[in-house]
Every structure is written in C-alpha cells, then in structure tokens.
Amino acid sequence: MRHAERGGADDWPQSSVTIPGGSGILPAQQPAAPAREITSGGTAPVTVSERTAVQSPSWDAQLPPTAPPPTALPEPAAAQPQPPAPAPPKRARLYIIDAIRLFAAMAVALHHYVGTARVNRPHNLIWDRPISHIMPSVFRVAAYGWEGVEIFFVISGFVICMSCWGRRPRDFFVSRVIRLYPAYWFGVLFSTVVLTALPGVWTKPSMREVLFNLSMLQSGSHIASVDGVYWTLWSELRFYLIFLVVVAAGLTYRKVVVFCCVWGALAMLAPVSGFPLLVLIADPDGAWYFIAGLALFLMYRFGQDLLLWGILALTWLMAQDELSRRISTVEHVSSYRGALVLYTVFLLFMVCVALGFTDRIQWKWLATAGSLTYPFYLIHYTAGTIAIHHLRDRADPRLLVAGLIAAGLLFAYLIHRLIERPVSKLLKRGLTNAFTQLGPMPSHKTSP
C-alpha cells in the first residue's frame, strides 16, 4: 500500500515502552554454595547447586554479632527511553502534474485557433475560410483539444485536495486568492486593451463589464466575460466554495469520501430537481471531474481500495453524458467515441500517477512550465484569434499557430515573473495580517 510509504497528518507516530521485569526490590539471599557441573549422556553440561550442610536460622533466632548485615541487591537499571520514531520521508513533488497541465493548456489553445466549429465556417472572422481546408490534418486532431478543460478540472480536484490537506480554512482561502486573482486581473485588463485597440473580431466590452469582470463573479450575475475562456473559472470557484466546508471540518479520508458521495448525489439529482439553486451549487457539468480528481488523490495518499475504484468508475460513467452533451450542443466537430477514448486514456494515466508509477519523473524545469499554464490560458484566446485575423495572409498558417503558442508561453512567463509573483506576495502578506487581527482559530487534527 502506498500509504505505508508516505507520511502525513494521518500517520500517527509509533513508540514503544520497555516495562521493567519487576519492582526492583528483592529479598536478601544467603550466599550460594559453589556449583559443580555434571554431564549426562553426552549432553551439554548442566550446573547444579550443592546442598548446604548448615540449616538456615529460624526467624526467632538472633544473628550473631559478628554476622555481616544483609546487603540489598542493586536496583535494576532503569528503562532506557526509546528514540523517537523517525519522521516520515518527504514526498517528492509531482512534476508530472505540471506537465499534464501545460499539455492541457496547449491543447485548448490549439483547439481555439484551429479546431472549433467557429473557425471551420466559411467566411469566419478568424481565418476567413474553413480551417479544415487550410490544415485538414491539424484540424482533425485539434477538434478534440476542448477536452483540456475536463483535464483541468480533474487536475484541480487532485491538486486542491493535496495542497490544503492539514491546513486551516484561512490558509486555503489565502492560497486560492493569491493563485487566481493577480494573473486574472492582468488578463482582464490586457484583453480589454487588445479588444479596444484591435476591433473587428470580438465585441468591445463596456466599462461596466470590465469592472464587474475584475471580481471573477460575472457569470453569477449574467454579465458577459471579457474573454470567453473565463467560464471555467466559475466552475472552479463553486468547487472551492463547497470544498471549503470540508476543509473547515478538517480533511480526513472519511470526510473526503463522504463529500464525494454527497456532491455526486446532488449533481445527479440537480438536473431533474427543478431547483436552479441546486443546479448552481452542485454544478452537474463539472462535478464529476472534480470528484475524479479527489478520488485519485486519495489513492495517491492512502493507496487504492475498492471504494475509491468505485467512485472513480462512477465519475467515468457520468462523464459520458457531459461529453456527449458538449459535443452535440457546443463543439459539433468531434465524435463522441473519440472523446470518450481520449478521456479514458487520460484517466488511466492519472491512475498511474496516483499509484506512483511516474514518481521517478523529477524534471525540475516542469515546475516552471506548470507555472505558465494559468496565465497562458487567460491571455491566449482573445489576443490569439485577433492576431490570426490580422496575420493570416502574411504568414504560413502552421508557422503562425506555432508562433502564437510560443509567444503566448513567453508572455505567460513574463506575467508570472513580473506580475503574478510580486502581487501574490503582497496579497499574501496583507491577507495574513488581516486574519491575524481576527485572532487564532482552532486547527484540526487529521486522521484517516
């Protein structure tokens, strides 16, 4: 079992105590007579004490004045304290998760540039002609790139559960704010500038829309997003909100399993309930991917068992419905069978990650690559499609797409270094000080 190899908040330290063999107080004994060895039948020597010729004095008899006083036997040595149990070895960083996130972001970008139904229409504003006529082979592959979003959701469930295990609710809140908002604020302002300076493909947002977008809550108020990719953040925020309840109660194996079961039941009942609030909270379109990520992390931390395999199998079954509906209502360019096969392969690969088969991948550069994923995702769509609109007749289409992805990754690196990291430090310091003024909150001990 993998949980025997990993330490964590659920691994209680083991200690052993040596109990002395007696009280340490023994009656005085008369000096023993010399012993002699006898042998019998070639066996090993046996030591036998000879009988003493002098009888022991009665209890009423007086000891002669010259008799030495009885001496007490020495106290047995006190039990030596056992050394503390060694600290469990620190788990290596899962660099493969960073690689998967970067792959998913690039797949989504490729899909938006050359794989959507929009870019395959005649006289579309991006390429001006069907992309399947320009790059037929690339189009057939990029048509499935939208599944990068589903991959994001699974990875999010895995990483969020891993990063907040044993942490307080305030720590979880601060970590999510500093992770999401600095790059997002820059993305909103950057996309607004691009849409204002280079019109012709997308509608310029109003000042009210831009200001409301800075809250990241525009979808809840039916206000249009500045960039179309922001819809995924609304699902992420709802996941964080309901998972915060479990974090506040103290994360344990049992509580996370119960959370997965309860959330799955609500997501299953929400579409037929007729209650919009239940649909809003349960998020039936994204719930099963987040639950899959949570189950995979429990496999990673505690080892596989039949219950976790059952939860993961149910998420796979329920995901079929979401994949089918998205293809028929949004994408229109990929097949259900192909999408299901790709998602199944990804899920099996994540099982390999959870069971430790990829632990040997320790390429440290992947950590930097993974940090580019979020800012790249935020800025690639609006700016990239507008750039294609203006450059489509001046460069080879394949080189143009490859150049846009490369330039987007470079720009994302600059955003991460110059915007995201310094602003995150300021936010963390300010929020930490604010929570400190609220006073300490009880921490939770986690156990399986």
Secondary structure, 3 states (H helix, E strand, C coil): CHHHCCCCCCCCCCCCCCCCCCCCCCCCCCCCCCEEEECCCCCCCEEEECCCCCCCCCCCCCCCCCCCCCCCCCCCCCCCCCCCCCCCCCCCCCHHHHHHHHHHHHHHHHHHHHCCCHHHCCCCCCCCCCHHHHCHHHHHHHCCCCHHHHHHHHHHHHHHHHHCCCCCHHHHHHHHHHHHHHHHHHHHHHHHHHHHHCCCCCCCCCHHHHHHHCCCCHHHHCCCCCCHHHHHHHHHHHHHHHHHHHHHHCCCHHHHHHHHHHHHHHHHHHHHHCCHHHHHHHCCCCHHHHHHHHHHHHHHHHCCCHHHHHHHHHHHHHHHHHHHHHHHHHHCCCCHHHHHHHHHHHHHHHHHHHCCCCCCCCCCHHHHHHHCHHHHHHHHHHHHHHHHHHHCCCCCHHHHHHHHHHHHHHHHHHHHHHHHHHHHHHHHHHHHHHHHHHCCCCCCCCCC
